[in-house]
Amino acid sequence: MNKEKMNNKDFIREVSKKTGFTMNDIKTVYDAGAEVVKENLVNDISTAPFQGMIIYPATYNNTVTFPRARFGKAFHDLSPIS
């Protein structure tokens, strides 16, 4: 069973509808935000790009570093999936 996935363009479109900002403006901000997250990961810094979400660098076997995410209280009120 495949789960649905919203692609980046559709995500930007939905944010545009909710905020009234243009899709181009939102894309510019999100692209810059992604660069900040990447730079922080390289520098071993955790980043909270959204309320209740933290992206942090994780290391496996002291050799491979990769991004991980944690979700806080802002995401805890989701209904359980049955």
Secondary structure by P-SEA (a helix, b strand, c coil): cbbbbbcaaaaaaaaaaaccccaaaaaaaaaaaaaaaaaaaaacccccccccbbbbbbbccccbbbbbbbbccccccccccc
